[in-house]
């Protein structure tokens, strides 16, 4: 993979980005995490030649391209483990806090 992006702020997902990016690839982090990310500078960054960036937000001019990538990806169903109506938001919070889920999507009008 040329590039990897983590929006979750979940250390295993952040680590996966480093491992999945190809040699001379790029890794970007926008998800905030309070836990340390184990990075081995020499094998992870120097030998792979990775470019690593962090960003508090993304450029809104890129939104349509981001949405196109999401819509065309066959991997999206693997990233979403639960779709829950907003009326069951407490259940969604409990699932998310359990760390036994992927993305939990809330349906706001249900």
Gaussian input, Z-matrix of N, CA and C with variables (Angstrom, degrees):
# hf/3-21g

backbone

0 1
 N
 C     1     B1
 C     2     B2     1     A1
 N     3     B3     2     A2     1     D1
 C     4     B4     3     A3     2     D2
 C     5     B5     4     A4     3     D3
 N     6     B6     5     A5     4     D4
 C     7     B7     6     A6     5     D5
 C     8     B8     7     A7     6     D6
 N     9     B9     8     A8     7     D7
 C    10    B10     9     A9     8     D8
 C    11    B11    10    A10     9     D9
 N    12    B12    11    A11    10    D10
 C    13    B13    12    A12    11    D11
 C    14    B14    13    A13    12    D12
 N    15    B15    14    A14    13    D13
 C    16    B16    15    A15    14    D14
 C    17    B17    16    A16    15    D15
 N    18    B18    17    A17    16    D16
 C    19    B19    18    A18    17    D17
 C    20    B20    19    A19    18    D18
 N    21    B21    20    A20    19    D19
 C    22    B22    21    A21    20    D20
 C    23    B23    22    A22    21    D21
 N    24    B24    23    A23    22    D22
 C    25    B25    24    A24    23    D23
 C    26    B26    25    A25    24    D24
 N    27    B27    26    A26    25    D25
 C    28    B28    27    A27    26    D26
 C    29    B29    28    A28    27    D27
 N    30    B30    29    A29    28    D28
 C    31    B31    30    A30    29    D29
 C    32    B32    31    A31    30    D30
 N    33    B33    32    A32    31    D31
 C    34    B34    33    A33    32    D32
 C    35    B35    34    A34    33    D33
 N    36    B36    35    A35    34    D34
 C    37    B37    36    A36    35    D35
 C    38    B38    37    A37    36    D36
 N    39    B39    38    A38    37    D37
 C    40    B40    39    A39    38    D38
 C    41    B41    40    A40    39    D39
 N    42    B42    41    A41    40    D40
 C    43    B43    42    A42    41    D41
 C    44    B44    43    A43    42    D42
 N    45    B45    44    A44    43    D43
 C    46    B46    45    A45    44    D44
 C    47    B47    46    A46    45    D45
 N    48    B48    47    A47    46    D46
 C    49    B49    48    A48    47    D47
 C    50    B50    49    A49    48    D48
 N    51    B51    50    A50    49    D49
 C    52    B52    51    A51    50    D50
 C    53    B53    52    A52    51    D51
 N    54    B54    53    A53    52    D52
 C    55    B55    54    A54    53    D53
 C    56    B56    55    A55    54    D54
 N    57    B57    56    A56    55    D55
 C    58    B58    57    A57    56    D56
 C    59    B59    58    A58    57    D57
 N    60    B60    59    A59    58    D58
 C    61    B61    60    A60    59    D59
 C    62    B62    61    A61    60    D60
 N    63    B63    62    A62    61    D61
 C    64    B64    63    A63    62    D62
 C    65    B65    64    A64    63    D63
 N    66    B66    65    A65    64    D64
 C    67    B67    66    A66    65    D65
 C    68    B68    67    A67    66    D66
 N    69    B69    68    A68    67    D67
 C    70    B70    69    A69    68    D68
 C    71    B71    70    A70    69    D69
 N    72    B72    71    A71    70    D70
 C    73    B73    72    A72    71    D71
 C    74    B74    73    A73    72    D72
 N    75    B75    74    A74    73    D73
 C    76    B76    75    A75    74    D74
 C    77    B77    76    A76    75    D75
 N    78    B78    77    A77    76    D76
 C    79    B79    78    A78    77    D77
 C    80    B80    79    A79    78    D78
 N    81    B81    80    A80    79    D79
 C    82    B82    81    A81    80    D80
 C    83    B83    82    A82    81    D81
 N    84    B84    83    A83    82    D82
 C    85    B85    84    A84    83    D83
 C    86    B86    85    A85    84    D84
 N    87    B87    86    A86    85    D85
 C    88    B88    87    A87    86    D86
 C    89    B89    88    A88    87    D87
 N    90    B90    89    A89    88    D88
 C    91    B91    90    A90    89    D89
 C    92    B92    91    A91    90    D90
 N    93    B93    92    A92    91    D91
 C    94    B94    93    A93    92    D92
 C    95    B95    94    A94    93    D93
 N    96    B96    95    A95    94    D94
 C    97    B97    96    A96    95    D95
 C    98    B98    97    A97    96    D96
 N    99    B99    98    A98    97    D97
 C   100   B100    99    A99    98    D98
 C   101   B101   100   A100    99    D99
 N   102   B102   101   A101   100   D100
 C   103   B103   102   A102   101   D101
 C   104   B104   103   A103   102   D102
 N   105   B105   104   A104   103   D103
 C   106   B106   105   A105   104   D104
 C   107   B107   106   A106   105   D105
 N   108   B108   107   A107   106   D106
 C   109   B109   108   A108   107   D107
 C   110   B110   109   A109   108   D108
 N   111   B111   110   A110   109   D109
 C   112   B112   111   A111   110   D110
 C   113   B113   112   A112   111   D111
 N   114   B114   113   A113   112   D112
 C   115   B115   114   A114   113   D113
 C   116   B116   115   A115   114   D114
 N   117   B117   116   A116   115   D115
 C   118   B118   117   A117   116   D116
 C   119   B119   118   A118   117   D117
 N   120   B120   119   A119   118   D118
 C   121   B121   120   A120   119   D119
 C   122   B122   121   A121   120   D120
 N   123   B123   122   A122   121   D121
 C   124   B124   123   A123   122   D122
 C   125   B125   124   A124   123   D123
 N   126   B126   125   A125   124   D124
 C   127   B127   126   A126   125   D125
 C   128   B128   127   A127   126   D126
 N   129   B129   128   A128   127   D127
 C   130   B130   129   A129   128   D128
 C   131   B131   130   A130   129   D129
 N   132   B132   131   A131   130   D130
 C   133   B133   132   A132   131   D131
 C   134   B134   133   A133   132   D132
 N   135   B135   134   A134   133   D133
 C   136   B136   135   A135   134   D134
 C   137   B137   136   A136   135   D135
 N   138   B138   137   A137   136   D136
 C   139   B139   138   A138   137   D137
 C   140   B140   139   A139   138   D138
 N   141   B141   140   A140   139   D139
 C   142   B142   141   A141   140   D140
 C   143   B143   142   A142   141   D141
 N   144   B144   143   A143   142   D142
 C   145   B145   144   A144   143   D143
 C   146   B146   145   A145   144   D144
 N   147   B147   146   A146   145   D145
 C   148   B148   147   A147   146   D146
 C   149   B149   148   A148   147   D147
 N   150   B150   149   A149   148   D148
 C   151   B151   150   A150   149   D149
 C   152   B152   151   A151   150   D150
 N   153   B153   152   A152   151   D151
 C   154   B154   153   A153   152   D152
 C   155   B155   154   A154   153   D153
 N   156   B156   155   A155   154   D154
 C   157   B157   156   A156   155   D155
 C   158   B158   157   A157   156   D156
 N   159   B159   158   A158   157   D157
 C   160   B160   159   A159   158   D158
 C   161   B161   160   A160   159   D159
 N   162   B162   161   A161   160   D160
 C   163   B163   162   A162   161   D161
 C   164   B164   163   A163   162   D162
 N   165   B165   164   A164   163   D163
 C   166   B166   165   A165   164   D164
 C   167   B167   166   A166   165   D165
 N   168   B168   167   A167   166   D166
 C   169   B169   168   A168   167   D167
 C   170   B170   169   A169   168   D168
 N   171   B171   170   A170   169   D169
 C   172   B172   171   A171   170   D170
 C   173   B173   172   A172   171   D171
 N   174   B174   173   A173   172   D172
 C   175   B175   174   A174   173   D173
 C   176   B176   175   A175   174   D174
 N   177   B177   176   A176   175   D175
 C   178   B178   177   A177   176   D176
 C   179   B179   178   A178   177   D177
 N   180   B180   179   A179   178   D178
 C   181   B181   180   A180   179   D179
 C   182   B182   181   A181   180   D180
 N   183   B183   182   A182   181   D181
 C   184   B184   183   A183   182   D182
 C   185   B185   184   A184   183   D183
 N   186   B186   185   A185   184   D184
 C   187   B187   186   A186   185   D185
 C   188   B188   187   A187   186   D186
 N   189   B189   188   A188   187   D187
 C   190   B190   189   A189   188   D188
 C   191   B191   190   A190   189   D189
 N   192   B192   191   A191   190   D190
 C   193   B193   192   A192   191   D191
 C   194   B194   193   A193   192   D192
 N   195   B195   194   A194   193   D193
 C   196   B196   195   A195   194   D194
 C   197   B197   196   A196   195   D195
 N   198   B198   197   A197   196   D196
 C   199   B199   198   A198   197   D197
 C   200   B200   199   A199   198   D198
 N   201   B201   200   A200   199   D199
 C   202   B202   201   A201   200   D200
 C   203   B203   202   A202   201   D201
 N   204   B204   203   A203   202   D202
 C   205   B205   204   A204   203   D203
 C   206   B206   205   A205   204   D204
 N   207   B207   206   A206   205   D205
 C   208   B208   207   A207   206   D206
 C   209   B209   208   A208   207   D207
 N   210   B210   209   A209   208   D208
 C   211   B211   210   A210   209   D209
 C   212   B212   211   A211   210   D210
 N   213   B213   212   A212   211   D211
 C   214   B214   213   A213   212   D212
 C   215   B215   214   A214   213   D213
 N   216   B216   215   A215   214   D214
 C   217   B217   216   A216   215   D215
 C   218   B218   217   A217   216   D216
 N   219   B219   218   A218   217   D217
 C   220   B220   219   A219   218   D218
 C   221   B221   220   A220   219   D219
 N   222   B222   221   A221   220   D220
 C   223   B223   222   A222   221   D221
 C   224   B224   223   A223   222   D222
 N   225   B225   224   A224   223   D223
 C   226   B226   225   A225   224   D224
 C   227   B227   226   A226   225   D225
 N   228   B228   227   A227   226   D226
 C   229   B229   228   A228   227   D227
 C   230   B230   229   A229   228   D228
 N   231   B231   230   A230   229   D229
 C   232   B232   231   A231   230   D230
 C   233   B233   232   A232   231   D231
 N   234   B234   233   A233   232   D232
 C   235   B235   234   A234   233   D233
 C   236   B236   235   A235   234   D234
 N   237   B237   236   A236   235   D235
 C   238   B238   237   A237   236   D236
 C   239   B239   238   A238   237   D237
 N   240   B240   239   A239   238   D238
 C   241   B241   240   A240   239   D239
 C   242   B242   241   A241   240   D240
 N   243   B243   242   A242   241   D241
 C   244   B244   243   A243   242   D242
 C   245   B245   244   A244   243   D243
 N   246   B246   245   A245   244   D244
 C   247   B247   246   A246   245   D245
 C   248   B248   247   A247   246   D246
 N   249   B249   248   A248   247   D247
 C   250   B250   249   A249   248   D248
 C   251   B251   250   A250   249   D249
 N   252   B252   251   A251   250   D250
 C   253   B253   252   A252   251   D251
 C   254   B254   253   A253   252   D252
 N   255   B255   254   A254   253   D253
 C   256   B256   255   A255   254   D254
 C   257   B257   256   A256   255   D255
 N   258   B258   257   A257   256   D256
 C   259   B259   258   A258   257   D257
 C   260   B260   259   A259   258   D258
 N   261   B261   260   A260   259   D259
 C   262   B262   261   A261   260   D260
 C   263   B263   262   A262   261   D261
 N   264   B264   263   A263   262   D262
 C   265   B265   264   A264   263   D263
 C   266   B266   265   A265   264   D264
 N   267   B267   266   A266   265   D265
 C   268   B268   267   A267   266   D266
 C   269   B269   268   A268   267   D267
 N   270   B270   269   A269   268   D268
 C   271   B271   270   A270   269   D269
 C   272   B272   271   A271   270   D270
 N   273   B273   272   A272   271   D271
 C   274   B274   273   A273   272   D272
 C   275   B275   274   A274   273   D273
 N   276   B276   275   A275   274   D274
 C   277   B277   276   A276   275   D275
 C   278   B278   277   A277   276   D276
 N   279   B279   278   A278   277   D277
 C   280   B280   279   A279   278   D278
 C   281   B281   280   A280   279   D279
 N   282   B282   281   A281   280   D280
 C   283   B283   282   A282   281   D281
 C   284   B284   283   A283   282   D282
 N   285   B285   284   A284   283   D283
 C   286   B286   285   A285   284   D284
 C   287   B287   286   A286   285   D285
 N   288   B288   287   A287   286   D286
 C   289   B289   288   A288   287   D287
 C   290   B290   289   A289   288   D288
 N   291   B291   290   A290   289   D289
 C   292   B292   291   A291   290   D290
 C   293   B293   292   A292   291   D291
 N   294   B294   293   A293   292   D292
 C   295   B295   294   A294   293   D293
 C   296   B296   295   A295   294   D294
 N   297   B297   296   A296   295   D295
 C   298   B298   297   A297   296   D296
 C   299   B299   298   A298   297   D297
 N   300   B300   299   A299   298   D298
 C   301   B301   300   A300   299   D299
 C   302   B302   301   A301   300   D300
 N   303   B303   302   A302   301   D301
 C   304   B304   303   A303   302   D302
 C   305   B305   304   A304   303   D303
 N   306   B306   305   A305   304   D304
 C   307   B307   306   A306   305   D305
 C   308   B308   307   A307   306   D306
 N   309   B309   308   A308   307   D307
 C   310   B310   309   A309   308   D308
 C   311   B311   310   A310   309   D309
 N   312   B312   311   A311   310   D310
 C   313   B313   312   A312   311   D311
 C   314   B314   313   A313   312   D312
 N   315   B315   314   A314   313   D313
 C   316   B316   315   A315   314   D314
 C   317   B317   316   A316   315   D315
 N   318   B318   317   A317   316   D316
 C   319   B319   318   A318   317   D317
 C   320   B320   319   A319   318   D318
 N   321   B321   320   A320   319   D319
 C   322   B322   321   A321   320   D320
 C   323   B323   322   A322   321   D321
 N   324   B324   323   A323   322   D322
 C   325   B325   324   A324   323   D323
 C   326   B326   325   A325   324   D324
 N   327   B327   326   A326   325   D325
 C   328   B328   327   A327   326   D326
 C   329   B329   328   A328   327   D327

   B1=1.4318
   B2=1.5256
   B3=1.3315
   B4=1.4552
   B5=1.5208
   B6=1.3353
   B7=1.4592
   B8=1.5241
   B9=1.3236
   B10=1.4621
   B11=1.5206
   B12=1.3225
   B13=1.4607
   B14=1.5155
   B15=1.3353
   B16=1.4546
   B17=1.5140
   B18=1.3167
   B19=1.4674
   B20=1.5276
   B21=1.3260
   B22=1.4646
   B23=1.5217
   B24=1.3123
   B25=1.4567
   B26=1.5169
   B27=1.3169
   B28=1.4651
   B29=1.5280
   B30=1.3270
   B31=1.4618
   B32=1.5364
   B33=1.3461
   B34=1.4722
   B35=1.5318
   B36=1.3221
   B37=1.4701
   B38=1.5265
   B39=1.3242
   B40=1.4650
   B41=1.5275
   B42=1.3066
   B43=1.4723
   B44=1.5364
   B45=1.3268
   B46=1.4508
   B47=1.5331
   B48=1.3116
   B49=1.4679
   B50=1.5263
   B51=1.3071
   B52=1.4742
   B53=1.5222
   B54=1.3206
   B55=1.4586
   B56=1.5296
   B57=1.3267
   B58=1.4675
   B59=1.5277
   B60=1.3108
   B61=1.4689
   B62=1.5320
   B63=1.3225
   B64=1.4590
   B65=1.5255
   B66=1.3120
   B67=1.4589
   B68=1.5279
   B69=1.3042
   B70=1.4684
   B71=1.5257
   B72=1.3351
   B73=1.4615
   B74=1.5167
   B75=1.3208
   B76=1.4588
   B77=1.5218
   B78=1.3308
   B79=1.4569
   B80=1.5239
   B81=1.3363
   B82=1.4588
   B83=1.5235
   B84=1.3253
   B85=1.4569
   B86=1.5195
   B87=1.3343
   B88=1.4574
   B89=1.5247
   B90=1.3209
   B91=1.4581
   B92=1.5167
   B93=1.3146
   B94=1.4503
   B95=1.5191
   B96=1.3269
   B97=1.4583
   B98=1.5226
   B99=1.3105
   B100=1.4559
   B101=1.5159
   B102=1.3262
   B103=1.4594
   B104=1.5212
   B105=1.3343
   B106=1.4770
   B107=1.5304
   B108=1.3180
   B109=1.4610
   B110=1.5221
   B111=1.3434
   B112=1.4640
   B113=1.5364
   B114=1.3143
   B115=1.4609
   B116=1.5191
   B117=1.3205
   B118=1.4636
   B119=1.5240
   B120=1.3037
   B121=1.4628
   B122=1.5169
   B123=1.3195
   B124=1.4631
   B125=1.5280
   B126=1.3544
   B127=1.4720
   B128=1.5324
   B129=1.3255
   B130=1.4640
   B131=1.5239
   B132=1.3024
   B133=1.4549
   B134=1.5198
   B135=1.3075
   B136=1.4658
   B137=1.5287
   B138=1.3272
   B139=1.4673
   B140=1.5260
   B141=1.3328
   B142=1.4630
   B143=1.5227
   B144=1.3183
   B145=1.4574
   B146=1.5202
   B147=1.3260
   B148=1.4624
   B149=1.5234
   B150=1.3037
   B151=1.4554
   B152=1.5187
   B153=1.3402
   B154=1.4637
   B155=1.5259
   B156=1.3451
   B157=1.4549
   B158=1.5210
   B159=1.2983
   B160=1.4530
   B161=1.5147
   B162=1.3050
   B163=1.4611
   B164=1.5190
   B165=1.3105
   B166=1.4545
   B167=1.5198
   B168=1.3247
   B169=1.4578
   B170=1.5254
   B171=1.3218
   B172=1.4592
   B173=1.5207
   B174=1.3071
   B175=1.4534
   B176=1.5249
   B177=1.3132
   B178=1.4682
   B179=1.5218
   B180=1.3212
   B181=1.4607
   B182=1.5246
   B183=1.3212
   B184=1.4664
   B185=1.5273
   B186=1.3372
   B187=1.4603
   B188=1.5263
   B189=1.3290
   B190=1.4709
   B191=1.5249
   B192=1.3142
   B193=1.4659
   B194=1.5328
   B195=1.3136
   B196=1.4661
   B197=1.5267
   B198=1.3255
   B199=1.4626
   B200=1.5263
   B201=1.3139
   B202=1.4676
   B203=1.5341
   B204=1.3227
   B205=1.4664
   B206=1.5254
   B207=1.3311
   B208=1.4662
   B209=1.5284
   B210=1.3265
   B211=1.4619
   B212=1.5266
   B213=1.3181
   B214=1.4644
   B215=1.5258
   B216=1.3156
   B217=1.4562
   B218=1.5219
   B219=1.3153
   B220=1.4699
   B221=1.5325
   B222=1.3221
   B223=1.4586
   B224=1.5229
   B225=1.3279
   B226=1.4599
   B227=1.5340
   B228=1.3433
   B229=1.4763
   B230=1.5386
   B231=1.3134
   B232=1.4634
   B233=1.5255
   B234=1.3329
   B235=1.4568
   B236=1.5257
   B237=1.3247
   B238=1.4626
   B239=1.5212
   B240=1.3245
   B241=1.4598
   B242=1.5241
   B243=1.3359
   B244=1.4602
   B245=1.5261
   B246=1.3128
   B247=1.4619
   B248=1.5243
   B249=1.3348
   B250=1.4623
   B251=1.5227
   B252=1.3445
   B253=1.4616
   B254=1.5347
   B255=1.3198
   B256=1.4640
   B257=1.5281
   B258=1.3125
   B259=1.4676
   B260=1.5340
   B261=1.3336
   B262=1.4662
   B263=1.5307
   B264=1.3161
   B265=1.4602
   B266=1.5361
   B267=1.3215
   B268=1.4666
   B269=1.5259
   B270=1.3342
   B271=1.4656
   B272=1.5295
   B273=1.3357
   B274=1.4645
   B275=1.5299
   B276=1.3384
   B277=1.4642
   B278=1.5284
   B279=1.3109
   B280=1.4666
   B281=1.5241
   B282=1.3236
   B283=1.4674
   B284=1.5269
   B285=1.3097
   B286=1.4629
   B287=1.5250
   B288=1.3206
   B289=1.4644
   B290=1.5202
   B291=1.3319
   B292=1.4685
   B293=1.5260
   B294=1.3252
   B295=1.4782
   B296=1.5292
   B297=1.3189
   B298=1.4549
   B299=1.5236
   B300=1.3170
   B301=1.4550
   B302=1.5236
   B303=1.3017
   B304=1.4620
   B305=1.5305
   B306=1.3168
   B307=1.4645
   B308=1.5199
   B309=1.3208
   B310=1.4528
   B311=1.5255
   B312=1.3202
   B313=1.4485
   B314=1.5220
   B315=1.3348
   B316=1.4604
   B317=1.5159
   B318=1.3274
   B319=1.4756
   B320=1.5330
   B321=1.3284
   B322=1.4681
   B323=1.5155
   B324=1.3173
   B325=1.4592
   B326=1.5238
   B327=1.2858
   B328=1.4743
   B329=1.5108
   A1=107.79
   A2=116.19
   A3=120.40
   A4=112.13
   A5=115.81
   A6=121.73
   A7=109.71
   A8=115.22
   A9=120.58
   A10=107.81
   A11=116.05
   A12=122.10
   A13=108.65
   A14=116.16
   A15=119.59
   A16=109.59
   A17=115.39
   A18=122.06
   A19=110.80
   A20=117.26
   A21=120.38
   A22=113.45
   A23=117.57
   A24=119.51
   A25=112.30
   A26=117.41
   A27=123.46
   A28=107.75
   A29=116.84
   A30=122.20
   A31=113.55
   A32=120.46
   A33=117.94
   A34=113.01
   A35=117.31
   A36=120.35
   A37=110.20
   A38=116.77
   A39=120.32
   A40=110.44
   A41=115.32
   A42=120.64
   A43=110.33
   A44=116.93
   A45=121.42
   A46=110.90
   A47=117.35
   A48=120.46
   A49=110.86
   A50=117.25
   A51=121.41
   A52=109.87
   A53=116.41
   A54=120.10
   A55=112.25
   A56=117.25
   A57=120.92
   A58=113.30
   A59=117.18
   A60=119.70
   A61=109.70
   A62=115.17
   A63=120.34
   A64=110.46
   A65=116.02
   A66=122.12
   A67=107.80
   A68=117.13
   A69=125.30
   A70=111.88
   A71=116.25
   A72=121.28
   A73=111.37
   A74=114.75
   A75=121.72
   A76=109.42
   A77=115.25
   A78=122.04
   A79=107.30
   A80=115.84
   A81=120.42
   A82=109.52
   A83=115.01
   A84=121.99
   A85=109.32
   A86=115.93
   A87=120.57
   A88=111.34
   A89=117.15
   A90=120.90
   A91=109.58
   A92=116.23
   A93=120.45
   A94=110.56
   A95=115.94
   A96=121.30
   A97=109.03
   A98=116.33
   A99=120.01
   A100=113.26
   A101=116.94
   A102=121.18
   A103=110.28
   A104=117.42
   A105=119.44
   A106=112.24
   A107=115.10
   A108=121.95
   A109=108.14
   A110=118.06
   A111=118.91
   A112=110.68
   A113=115.75
   A114=121.83
   A115=107.60
   A116=114.61
   A117=120.36
   A118=105.41
   A119=116.97
   A120=121.80
   A121=112.46
   A122=118.26
   A123=119.13
   A124=112.86
   A125=119.73
   A126=117.79
   A127=113.94
   A128=117.52
   A129=119.87
   A130=113.06
   A131=117.53
   A132=120.39
   A133=113.64
   A134=116.80
   A135=119.91
   A136=111.60
   A137=117.76
   A138=119.94
   A139=112.61
   A140=117.26
   A141=120.32
   A142=111.90
   A143=117.08
   A144=120.30
   A145=112.92
   A146=116.34
   A147=119.92
   A148=111.81
   A149=114.73
   A150=122.02
   A151=105.76
   A152=117.21
   A153=122.15
   A154=108.13
   A155=115.30
   A156=119.57
   A157=109.70
   A158=114.56
   A159=121.11
   A160=108.19
   A161=115.33
   A162=119.13
   A163=109.43
   A164=116.07
   A165=121.09
   A166=110.36
   A167=117.25
   A168=121.94
   A169=108.66
   A170=116.44
   A171=120.47
   A172=109.36
   A173=115.73
   A174=122.16
   A175=108.72
   A176=117.82
   A177=120.84
   A178=112.26
   A179=117.98
   A180=120.50
   A181=111.69
   A182=116.69
   A183=121.60
   A184=112.81
   A185=117.81
   A186=121.44
   A187=112.86
   A188=118.19
   A189=119.58
   A190=111.19
   A191=117.90
   A192=121.19
   A193=110.38
   A194=117.05
   A195=121.26
   A196=110.08
   A197=116.58
   A198=120.35
   A199=111.27
   A200=117.89
   A201=121.51
   A202=110.20
   A203=116.46
   A204=120.74
   A205=110.05
   A206=116.46
   A207=120.56
   A208=110.55
   A209=117.28
   A210=121.39
   A211=112.25
   A212=117.78
   A213=120.98
   A214=113.74
   A215=117.51
   A216=120.50
   A217=111.66
   A218=115.06
   A219=119.97
   A220=110.92
   A221=117.49
   A222=121.39
   A223=114.04
   A224=117.45
   A225=120.70
   A226=112.32
   A227=119.54
   A228=117.91
   A229=113.21
   A230=117.72
   A231=120.22
   A232=111.95
   A233=116.77
   A234=121.06
   A235=113.14
   A236=116.78
   A237=121.85
   A238=108.86
   A239=116.42
   A240=119.08
   A241=112.92
   A242=117.65
   A243=120.66
   A244=110.23
   A245=115.98
   A246=122.77
   A247=105.56
   A248=115.38
   A249=120.78
   A250=109.80
   A251=117.64
   A252=119.18
   A253=110.92
   A254=115.28
   A255=120.95
   A256=111.37
   A257=116.73
   A258=120.11
   A259=112.25
   A260=116.90
   A261=121.29
   A262=110.75
   A263=116.70
   A264=120.84
   A265=112.53
   A266=117.32
   A267=119.30
   A268=110.65
   A269=116.52
   A270=121.00
   A271=110.05
   A272=116.78
   A273=120.80
   A274=110.75
   A275=116.74
   A276=120.16
   A277=111.05
   A278=116.72
   A279=120.57
   A280=111.04
   A281=117.32
   A282=120.65
   A283=110.96
   A284=115.23
   A285=119.48
   A286=111.01
   A287=116.91
   A288=121.38
   A289=112.28
   A290=117.14
   A291=120.49
   A292=112.40
   A293=117.24
   A294=122.86
   A295=111.69
   A296=116.90
   A297=122.07
   A298=110.95
   A299=115.96
   A300=121.21
   A301=109.73
   A302=114.15
   A303=119.60
   A304=104.40
   A305=117.96
   A306=120.35
   A307=110.20
   A308=115.78
   A309=122.59
   A310=106.39
   A311=116.61
   A312=122.11
   A313=109.48
   A314=116.00
   A315=120.73
   A316=109.76
   A317=116.14
   A318=121.82
   A319=106.22
   A320=117.13
   A321=120.39
   A322=115.90
   A323=119.97
   A324=120.77
   A325=112.36
   A326=117.57
   A327=120.16
   A328=111.35
   D1=131.44
   D2=-179.00
   D3=-68.01
   D4=-41.06
   D5=-175.68
   D6=-135.23
   D7=152.93
   D8=174.92
   D9=-136.83
   D10=142.00
   D11=-177.56
   D12=-132.32
   D13=129.43
   D14=175.01
   D15=-117.21
   D16=126.53
   D17=177.86
   D18=-112.94
   D19=-1.85
   D20=-171.63
   D21=-84.66
   D22=-30.51
   D23=-173.62
   D24=71.56
   D25=18.99
   D26=-178.45
   D27=-103.26
   D28=119.75
   D29=-170.80
   D30=-50.94
   D31=-46.58
   D32=178.80
   D33=-59.87
   D34=-34.91
   D35=178.02
   D36=-71.28
   D37=-38.83
   D38=176.85
   D39=-62.43
   D40=-42.67
   D41=179.22
   D42=-64.47
   D43=-40.68
   D44=179.16
   D45=-58.79
   D46=-37.07
   D47=178.86
   D48=-59.21
   D49=-43.70
   D50=179.23
   D51=-63.19
   D52=-42.68
   D53=-177.54
   D54=-72.94
   D55=-33.05
   D56=-175.29
   D57=-81.78
   D58=-27.05
   D59=-177.87
   D60=-67.58
   D61=139.33
   D62=179.78
   D63=-71.56
   D64=170.35
   D65=174.79
   D66=-58.84
   D67=134.63
   D68=-176.50
   D69=63.61
   D70=23.72
   D71=177.94
   D72=-84.39
   D73=-175.97
   D74=-178.77
   D75=-125.93
   D76=140.75
   D77=177.43
   D78=-127.44
   D79=132.15
   D80=178.81
   D81=-127.05
   D82=141.56
   D83=178.55
   D84=-121.90
   D85=127.50
   D86=172.96
   D87=-123.30
   D88=-13.85
   D89=176.99
   D90=-83.01
   D91=133.77
   D92=-178.30
   D93=-90.30
   D94=141.38
   D95=-177.94
   D96=-140.80
   D97=139.99
   D98=177.92
   D99=-89.10
   D100=-11.60
   D101=-177.77
   D102=-91.85
   D103=149.06
   D104=179.82
   D105=-70.89
   D106=142.75
   D107=176.10
   D108=-95.00
   D109=117.99
   D110=179.14
   D111=-72.12
   D112=110.88
   D113=179.11
   D114=-122.77
   D115=127.59
   D116=175.30
   D117=-97.87
   D118=104.37
   D119=-169.36
   D120=-53.81
   D121=-48.83
   D122=-176.19
   D123=-66.39
   D124=-59.72
   D125=-177.24
   D126=-71.70
   D127=-32.07
   D128=-176.19
   D129=-81.39
   D130=-41.34
   D131=-172.81
   D132=-108.48
   D133=-54.78
   D134=-174.84
   D135=-67.58
   D136=-53.45
   D137=-176.42
   D138=-68.05
   D139=-33.17
   D140=176.68
   D141=-83.49
   D142=-17.13
   D143=-179.59
   D144=66.07
   D145=34.86
   D146=-177.08
   D147=-74.62
   D148=145.83
   D149=168.87
   D150=-102.69
   D151=122.51
   D152=-177.37
   D153=-118.81
   D154=127.94
   D155=177.85
   D156=-132.25
   D157=156.10
   D158=174.10
   D159=-125.80
   D160=148.99
   D161=-179.02
   D162=-146.96
   D163=137.61
   D164=178.56
   D165=-74.31
   D166=-26.86
   D167=-179.90
   D168=-153.74
   D169=172.25
   D170=178.65
   D171=-110.02
   D172=165.28
   D173=179.23
   D174=-77.14
   D175=122.41
   D176=-179.03
   D177=-60.59
   D178=-21.99
   D179=176.96
   D180=-66.43
   D181=-19.86
   D182=179.92
   D183=-90.07
   D184=-4.08
   D185=-172.99
   D186=-57.43
   D187=-45.70
   D188=-177.66
   D189=-64.64
   D190=-37.19
   D191=177.55
   D192=-67.63
   D193=-41.15
   D194=178.09
   D195=-61.39
   D196=-45.10
   D197=179.76
   D198=-64.04
   D199=-36.29
   D200=178.23
   D201=-63.46
   D202=-44.40
   D203=178.67
   D204=-60.75
   D205=-44.36
   D206=179.85
   D207=-62.84
   D208=-46.00
   D209=-177.15
   D210=-64.64
   D211=-32.27
   D212=-175.63
   D213=-93.68
   D214=-7.01
   D215=-176.58
   D216=-77.98
   D217=132.03
   D218=175.52
   D219=-82.18
   D220=-6.23
   D221=-177.09
   D222=-89.96
   D223=-13.83
   D224=-175.93
   D225=-55.30
   D226=-42.87
   D227=178.51
   D228=-60.11
   D229=-24.31
   D230=177.99
   D231=-76.49
   D232=-20.31
   D233=-177.42
   D234=-88.87
   D235=-21.09
   D236=-177.16
   D237=-105.43
   D238=117.99
   D239=-178.35
   D240=-100.70
   D241=-23.93
   D242=-176.99
   D243=-143.49
   D244=139.92
   D245=170.20
   D246=-122.99
   D247=117.29
   D248=-169.84
   D249=-127.72
   D250=139.12
   D251=176.44
   D252=-67.71
   D253=148.94
   D254=-179.81
   D255=-56.55
   D256=-28.48
   D257=179.60
   D258=-64.24
   D259=-15.41
   D260=178.41
   D261=-112.81
   D262=36.99
   D263=-174.58
   D264=-61.31
   D265=-34.11
   D266=178.45
   D267=-60.64
   D268=-42.03
   D269=177.04
   D270=-61.34
   D271=-40.83
   D272=179.50
   D273=-62.12
   D274=-43.64
   D275=178.43
   D276=-62.93
   D277=-42.70
   D278=-179.90
   D279=-63.97
   D280=-43.12
   D281=177.24
   D282=-61.47
   D283=-46.53
   D284=-178.90
   D285=-62.01
   D286=-42.61
   D287=-179.50
   D288=-66.56
   D289=-22.49
   D290=-178.90
   D291=-73.07
   D292=-16.77
   D293=-176.68
   D294=59.35
   D295=24.09
   D296=177.34
   D297=-110.54
   D298=23.79
   D299=-178.26
   D300=-131.03
   D301=166.78
   D302=165.11
   D303=-94.36
   D304=-136.87
   D305=177.33
   D306=-72.82
   D307=138.92
   D308=174.02
   D309=-108.55
   D310=119.03
   D311=-178.92
   D312=-100.83
   D313=131.68
   D314=177.12
   D315=-99.58
   D316=134.97
   D317=175.09
   D318=-95.71
   D319=106.15
   D320=-169.81
   D321=-64.97
   D322=-24.18
   D323=-174.66
   D324=-100.03
   D325=10.32
   D326=179.55
   D327=-114.41

